[in-house]
Amino acid sequence: MKDLAGFLPFVLIALVFWFLIVRPQRRRQQDLARTQSSIGPGTEVMLGSGFYGTVVSVGDDTLDLELAPGTTVKVARQAVVKVLEPGEGTHDLGGAHDELDERHPGDVDDDRDQPGDERHP
């Protein structure tokens, strides 16, 4: 009986380890496997590398993913970490990219930065 009492703390530690670490990790792996198996053409996904794209076609272990119009890459199905909801992951710049295209390095922002201005405060 005394030997069993000395062994009991190790059993309790193993159970706590199981419930706090192993069990939740197994559940996350099952959810990810379910997500990866439900992918079909037209699905927007995020890869583990941070790339976002739309699935064009599905193979047994691979996906053809369109990252940008006309840019398609083949990736492993396991590279997908998240299936996106419509609109998630696509950010509207609201025309800000047009303004950026019009500005060039070296453009002067205001009168104080004019070349040849020797005034110092």
N, CA and C of each residue as an Amber inpcrd file, in Angstrom:
protein
   363
   0.8160000  -1.1890000   0.0000000   0.0000000   0.0000000   0.0000000
   0.8620000   1.2550000   0.0000000   1.9760000   1.1960000   0.7280000
   2.8630000   2.3430000   0.8000000   3.5000000   2.6060000  -0.5650000
   3.8060000   1.5460000  -1.3150000   4.3740000   1.7060000  -2.6500000
   3.3830000   2.3800000  -3.5920000   2.1250000   2.0340000  -3.4480000
   1.0840000   2.6260000  -4.2820000   0.9210000   4.1130000  -3.9770000
   1.0150000   4.4900000  -2.7090000   0.8900000   5.8930000  -2.3160000
   2.0520000   6.7200000  -2.8730000   3.2270000   6.1410000  -2.9820000
   4.3740000   6.8480000  -3.5530000   4.2740000   7.0020000  -5.0590000
   3.5500000   6.1060000  -5.6850000   3.3880000   6.1280000  -7.1360000
   2.2310000   7.0350000  -7.5730000   1.2960000   7.3010000  -6.6730000
   0.0980000   8.0780000  -6.9810000   0.3920000   9.4970000  -7.5040000
   1.3360000  10.2510000  -6.9440000   1.6070000  11.5910000  -7.4950000
   2.0400000  11.5570000  -8.9700000   2.7800000  10.5420000  -9.3700000
   3.2000000  10.4330000 -10.7700000   2.0060000  10.1800000 -11.6880000
   1.0830000   9.3710000 -11.2020000  -0.1340000   9.1020000 -11.9730000
  -0.9540000  10.3800000 -12.1120000  -1.0810000  11.1390000 -11.0420000
  -1.8300000  12.3950000 -11.0910000  -1.1770000  13.4020000 -12.0360000
   0.1350000  13.4980000 -12.0110000   0.8480000  14.4060000 -12.9200000
   0.6200000  13.9890000 -14.3660000   0.6560000  12.6910000 -14.6290000
   0.4180000  12.2020000 -15.9900000  -1.0000000  12.5260000 -16.4470000
  -1.9810000  12.3920000 -15.5800000  -3.3680000  12.7180000 -15.9290000
  -3.5450000  14.2110000 -16.2040000  -2.9470000  15.0380000 -15.3720000
  -3.0260000  16.4900000 -15.5910000  -2.3610000  16.8500000 -16.9170000
  -1.2090000  16.2750000 -17.1890000  -0.5180000  16.5040000 -18.4610000
  -1.4190000  16.1100000 -19.6240000  -2.0760000  14.9740000 -19.5210000
  -2.9590000  14.4840000 -20.5860000  -4.1030000  15.4650000 -20.8430000
  -4.7700000  15.9080000 -19.7800000  -5.9420000  16.7690000 -19.9430000
  -5.5820000  18.2000000 -20.3310000  -4.4160000  18.6810000 -19.9400000
  -4.0530000  20.0640000 -20.2530000  -3.2910000  20.2250000 -21.5620000
  -2.5860000  19.1890000 -22.0070000  -1.7390000  19.3440000 -23.1900000
  -2.1150000  18.3890000 -24.3130000  -2.1170000  17.1140000 -24.0640000
  -2.3050000  16.1200000 -25.1250000  -3.7180000  16.1660000 -25.6990000
  -4.7110000  16.1770000 -24.8620000  -6.1010000  16.1390000 -25.3320000
  -6.4740000  17.3670000 -26.1740000  -6.1760000  18.6040000 -25.7330000
  -6.4960000  19.7640000 -26.5800000  -5.7200000  19.7670000 -27.8980000
  -4.4700000  19.3200000 -27.8750000  -3.6810000  19.2660000 -29.1070000
  -4.2830000  18.2700000 -30.0880000  -4.7190000  17.1440000 -29.6000000
  -5.3470000  16.1370000 -30.4610000  -6.6350000  16.6910000 -31.0790000
  -7.4000000  17.4320000 -30.2910000  -8.6380000  18.0330000 -30.7960000
  -8.3300000  19.0590000 -31.8940000  -7.2870000  19.8890000 -31.6980000
  -6.8950000  20.8660000 -32.7290000  -6.4620000  20.1640000 -34.0110000
  -5.7190000  19.0660000 -33.8790000  -5.2920000  18.3190000 -35.0600000
  -6.4800000  17.7320000 -35.8100000  -7.4580000  17.2240000 -35.0870000
  -8.6540000  16.6780000 -35.7310000  -9.4490000  17.7730000 -36.4340000
  -9.5750000  18.9390000 -35.8030000 -10.2810000  20.0590000 -36.4320000
  -9.5700000  20.5100000 -37.6980000  -8.2370000  20.5810000 -37.6550000
  -7.4680000  20.9920000 -38.8250000  -7.5970000  19.9720000 -39.9470000
  -7.5560000  18.6850000 -39.6170000  -7.7190000  17.6410000 -40.6370000
  -9.1030000  17.7180000 -41.2710000 -10.1190000  17.9770000 -40.4680000
 -11.4820000  18.1260000 -40.9910000 -11.5710000  19.3440000 -41.9100000
 -10.9380000  20.4400000 -41.5090000 -10.9240000  21.6520000 -42.3240000
 -10.2360000  21.3910000 -43.6520000  -9.0830000  20.7330000 -43.6230000
  -8.3230000  20.4770000 -44.8440000  -9.0540000  19.5220000 -45.7760000
  -9.8420000  18.6150000 -45.2330000 -10.5530000  17.6710000 -46.0960000
 -11.8150000  18.2790000 -46.7030000 -12.3040000  19.3820000 -46.1470000
 -13.5380000  19.9910000 -46.6490000 -13.2840000  21.0700000 -47.7000000
 -12.0470000  21.2610000 -48.1070000 -11.7010000  22.3210000 -49.0610000
 -12.1270000  21.9200000 -50.4650000 -12.7330000  22.8700000 -51.1670000
 -13.1400000  22.6450000 -52.5480000 -12.8430000  23.8700000 -53.3950000
 -13.0150000  23.7780000 -54.7030000 -12.7730000  24.9270000 -55.5750000
 -13.6230000  26.1310000 -55.1510000 -12.9910000  27.3030000 -55.1750000
 -13.6700000  28.5320000 -54.7900000 -13.5120000  28.8940000 -53.3290000
 -12.9450000  28.0000000 -52.5430000 -12.7550000  28.2560000 -51.1180000
 -11.5660000  29.1850000 -50.9180000 -11.7420000  30.2190000 -50.0880000
 -10.6270000  31.1010000 -49.7460000  -9.9310000  30.5340000 -48.5200000
  -8.5910000  30.4370000 -48.6010000  -7.8300000  29.8160000 -47.5240000
  -6.6220000  30.6660000 -47.1570000  -6.0780000  30.3870000 -45.9710000
  -4.8190000  30.9800000 -45.5440000  -3.8280000  29.8470000 -45.3320000
  -2.6230000  30.0090000 -45.8680000  -1.5750000  29.0060000 -45.7040000
  -0.7760000  29.2890000 -44.4430000  -0.0350000  28.3140000 -43.9890000
   0.8150000  28.4740000 -42.8220000   1.8780000  29.5420000 -43.0130000
   2.2400000  29.8180000 -44.2520000   3.2410000  30.8390000 -44.5470000
   2.6540000  32.2390000 -44.5310000   1.3210000  32.3480000 -44.4070000
   0.6810000  33.6530000 -44.3670000   0.0750000  34.0910000 -45.6840000
   0.2370000  33.3080000 -46.7400000  -0.3640000  33.6450000 -48.0270000
  -1.8630000  33.3690000 -47.9880000  -2.6140000  34.2470000 -48.6460000
  -4.0520000  34.0630000 -48.8160000  -4.3170000  33.7620000 -50.2740000
  -5.2920000  32.9040000 -50.5510000  -5.6160000  32.6050000 -51.9320000
  -6.9400000  31.8870000 -52.0520000  -7.3350000  31.6650000 -53.2990000
  -8.5790000  30.9720000 -53.6120000  -8.2470000  29.6480000 -54.2760000
  -8.8550000  28.5730000 -53.8110000  -8.6080000  27.2440000 -54.3590000
  -9.2150000  27.1670000 -55.7540000  -8.3800000  26.7530000 -56.7320000
  -8.8300000  26.6060000 -58.1120000  -9.2070000  25.1570000 -58.3840000
  -8.3410000  24.2250000 -57.9680000  -8.6380000  22.8050000 -58.1460000
  -8.0160000  22.0210000 -56.9950000  -8.5600000  20.8230000 -56.7770000
  -8.1530000  19.9970000 -55.6460000  -7.6840000  18.6460000 -56.1500000
  -6.4860000  18.2210000 -55.7040000  -5.9840000  16.8820000 -55.9830000
  -6.0710000  16.0500000 -54.7150000  -5.4570000  14.8690000 -54.7350000
  -5.4860000  14.0200000 -53.5450000  -4.7590000  14.6750000 -52.3710000
  -3.5180000  15.1050000 -52.6030000  -2.7090000  15.7000000 -51.5440000
  -2.3180000  17.1400000 -51.8290000  -2.7440000  17.6860000 -52.9630000
  -2.3350000  19.0340000 -53.3470000  -3.5460000  19.8870000 -53.7230000
  -3.3140000  21.1890000 -53.7280000  -4.3140000  22.1660000 -54.1500000
  -3.6590000  23.1120000 -55.1400000  -4.3950000  23.5430000 -56.1480000
  -3.9560000  24.6410000 -56.9920000  -4.6140000  25.8810000 -56.4250000
  -3.7830000  26.8420000 -56.0390000  -4.2460000  28.0180000 -55.3230000
  -3.9280000  29.2670000 -56.1240000  -4.9280000  30.1070000 -56.3440000
  -4.7160000  31.3740000 -57.0430000  -4.4260000  32.4420000 -55.9940000
  -3.1740000  32.9520000 -56.0040000  -2.7620000  33.9670000 -55.0450000
  -3.1340000  35.3610000 -55.5140000  -3.0570000  35.5760000 -56.8220000
  -3.4060000  36.8470000 -57.4560000  -3.9460000  36.4980000 -58.8340000
  -4.6610000  37.4170000 -59.4660000  -5.1760000  37.1050000 -60.8050000
  -4.0490000  36.6620000 -61.7390000  -4.1740000  35.4600000 -62.2730000
  -3.1750000  34.9160000 -63.1890000  -1.9970000  34.2410000 -62.5170000
  -1.9540000  34.2180000 -61.1890000  -0.8510000  33.5930000 -60.4550000
  -1.3840000  32.3980000 -59.6760000  -1.1010000  31.2040000 -60.1880000
  -1.5710000  29.9780000 -59.5520000  -0.3720000  29.1570000 -59.1080000
  -0.4340000  28.6430000 -57.8870000   0.6380000  27.8050000 -57.3520000
   0.0400000  26.4950000 -56.8570000   0.8640000  25.4650000 -56.8430000
   0.4560000  24.1650000 -56.3120000   1.0370000  24.0500000 -54.9070000
   0.1800000  23.7530000 -53.9380000   0.6160000  23.6350000 -52.5490000
   0.1110000  22.3190000 -51.9650000   0.7670000  21.8690000 -50.9230000
   0.3090000  20.6780000 -50.2050000  -0.9580000  21.0210000 -49.4320000
  -1.8700000  20.0950000 -49.3740000  -3.1310000  20.3090000 -48.6520000
  -2.8530000  20.6390000 -47.1790000  -1.7890000  20.0540000 -46.6210000
  -1.4460000  20.2870000 -45.2210000  -0.9490000  21.7050000 -44.9580000
  -0.6410000  22.4720000 -46.0180000  -0.1860000  23.8470000 -45.8370000
  -1.3230000  24.7730000 -45.4280000  -2.5600000  24.3550000 -45.6530000
  -3.7190000  25.1820000 -45.3060000  -3.9410000  25.1140000 -43.8000000
  -3.9640000  26.2850000 -43.1620000  -4.2020000  26.3220000 -41.7220000
  -5.5590000  26.9140000 -41.3720000  -6.2010000  27.5890000 -42.3540000
  -7.4790000  28.2160000 -42.0440000  -8.3060000  28.3800000 -43.3050000
  -9.5810000  28.0720000 -43.2130000 -10.5280000  28.3650000 -44.2860000
 -11.2010000  29.6730000 -43.9000000 -11.1790000  30.6390000 -44.8170000
 -11.6730000  31.9750000 -44.5160000 -13.1550000  32.1130000 -44.8020000
 -13.7870000  32.9370000 -44.0060000 -15.1730000  33.3160000 -44.2570000
 -15.1630000  34.3420000 -45.3900000 -16.2580000  34.5050000 -46.1110000
 -16.2930000  35.5050000 -47.1850000 -15.9290000  36.8920000 -46.6620000
 -14.9550000  37.5310000 -47.3300000 -14.5090000  38.8660000 -46.9470000
 -13.3760000  38.8810000 -45.9430000 -13.1310000  37.7900000 -45.2620000
 -12.0560000  37.7270000 -44.2820000 -10.7270000  37.5560000 -45.0050000
  -9.7180000  38.3170000 -44.5880000  -8.3990000  38.1780000 -45.1900000
  -8.1880000  39.0300000 -46.4160000  -9.2470000  39.5970000 -46.9660000
  -9.0950000  40.5050000 -48.0990000  -9.3570000  41.8990000 -47.5740000
  -8.3850000  42.7490000 -47.6820000  -8.4800000  44.0880000 -47.1200000
  -8.6730000  45.1010000 -48.2350000  -9.6900000  45.9320000 -48.1070000
  -9.9470000  46.9800000 -49.0750000  -9.1000000  48.1860000 -48.6950000
  -8.2560000  48.6200000 -49.5970000  -7.3970000  49.7630000 -49.3340000
  -8.1520000  51.0770000 -49.4810000  -9.3600000  51.0380000 -49.9770000
 -10.1800000  52.2330000 -50.0740000  -9.5680000  53.3250000 -50.9300000
  -8.8870000  52.9840000 -51.9910000  -8.2980000  53.9800000 -52.8780000
  -6.9300000  54.4710000 -52.4300000  -6.4330000  54.0260000 -51.2920000
  -5.1320000  54.4840000 -50.8050000  -4.0200000  54.0810000 -51.7550000
  -4.1820000  52.9490000 -52.4400000  -3.1430000  52.5150000 -53.3640000
  -3.0340000  53.4630000 -54.5530000  -4.1200000  54.1500000 -54.9310000
  -4.0480000  55.1160000 -56.0230000  -3.1680000  56.2920000 -55.6370000
  -3.3270000  56.7660000 -54.3990000  -2.5180000  57.8790000 -53.9330000
  -1.0470000  57.4820000 -53.8680000  -0.7720000  56.2690000 -53.4330000
   0.6090000  55.8140000 -53.3520000   1.2490000  55.7460000 -54.7320000
   0.4760000  55.3740000 -55.7460000   1.0180000  55.2910000 -57.0970000
   1.3940000  56.6590000 -57.6430000   0.7190000  57.7230000 -57.1910000
   0.9790000  59.0580000 -57.7070000   2.1820000  59.7070000 -57.0440000
   2.5800000  59.2530000 -55.8760000   3.7040000  59.8590000 -55.1660000
   4.9830000  59.1410000 -55.5520000   6.0600000  59.8800000 -55.5650000
   7.3520000  59.3290000 -55.9450000   8.3860000  59.6860000 -54.8940000
   9.4210000  58.8670000 -54.7560000  10.4950000  59.2130000 -53.8200000
  11.0930000  60.5580000 -54.2050000  11.3350000  61.3940000 -53.2180000
  11.9070000  62.7080000 -53.4810000  10.8630000  63.7940000 -53.6400000
   9.5730000  63.4370000 -53.6850000   8.5300000  64.4570000 -53.7580000
   8.5850000  65.2950000 -52.4920000   8.3590000  66.5840000 -52.6340000
   8.3810000  67.5030000 -51.5130000   6.9760000  67.5960000 -50.9430000
   6.8610000  67.4340000 -49.6130000   5.5490000  67.4320000 -48.9810000
   5.0270000  68.8310000 -48.6810000   5.8830000  69.7470000 -48.2850000
   5.4260000  71.1040000 -47.9880000   6.5310000  72.1000000 -48.3040000
   6.2440000  73.3760000 -48.0840000   7.1830000  74.4360000 -48.4660000
   8.4390000  74.4440000 -47.6100000   8.3800000  73.9570000 -46.3980000
   9.5580000  73.9980000 -45.5250000  10.6700000  73.0840000 -46.0070000
  10.3460000  72.0820000 -46.8010000  11.3420000  71.1160000 -47.2370000
  11.8700000  71.4090000 -48.6350000  11.6670000  72.6190000 -49.1320000
  12.1200000  72.9450000 -50.4780000  13.6450000  72.8920000 -50.5460000
  14.1910000  72.3250000 -51.6180000  15.6460000  72.3300000 -51.7740000
  16.1690000  73.7640000 -51.8110000  17.2920000  73.9930000 -51.1690000
  17.9060000  75.3170000 -51.1570000  17.3960000  76.1870000 -50.0310000
  16.4800000  75.6850000 -49.2430000  15.9560000  76.4530000 -48.1190000
  16.9690000  76.3520000 -46.9920000  17.6110000  77.4550000 -46.6570000
  18.6900000  77.4460000 -45.6770000  18.2200000  77.8810000 -44.2930000
  16.9350000  78.1010000 -44.1220000  16.4420000  78.5310000 -42.8140000
  16.5110000  77.3720000 -41.8290000  17.0130000  77.6610000 -40.6700000
  17.0500000  76.6710000 -39.5920000  16.3820000  77.2800000 -38.3770000
  15.5470000  76.5670000 -37.6820000  14.8720000  77.1330000 -36.4950000
  15.8130000  77.3770000 -35.3550000
